[in-house]
Amino acid sequence: MSVLRPRSTLMLALMGLSALYALWFRADPHWLATQLVFTAPPLVLAIALRAGWHTAGFWAGVLALGWFSHGVMSAWSHPETRLLAALEIVLALLVVFSASLPGLRARAAARRQRARGR
């Protein structure tokens, strides 16, 4: 079984968040506003990541903190959306971890390199 690379995982998680928001807010009275605020940012970041924008992962990680918070607040205060909110939480955490993994790996490799040099 092949393991997805962090970049691919990040892109899939961002597209998943975008699809989740499109589904979640499909009947909202302020449909355009919800699409611009919720659906568009993860979709734009997924496109930017695919296009090779090097800071897309960083910005995805930053915005994922807000998505995570939104999911927690929705799960806590709106029982009717608890399942969607739980999925949002999982996807936001996946974005944070997959965006952070390359940096964590580089830091660990540098630490190992310094340990060998001593």
Secondary structure as GFF3:
##gff-version 3
##sequence-region A 1 118
A	DSSP	alpha_helix	6	24	.	.	.	ID=ss1
A	DSSP	alpha_helix	31	34	.	.	.	ID=ss2
A	DSSP	pi_helix	35	39	.	.	.	ID=ss3
A	DSSP	alpha_helix	40	51	.	.	.	ID=ss4
A	DSSP	alpha_helix	56	77	.	.	.	ID=ss5
A	DSSP	three_ten_helix	79	81	.	.	.	ID=ss6
A	DSSP	alpha_helix	82	117	.	.	.	ID=ss7
###
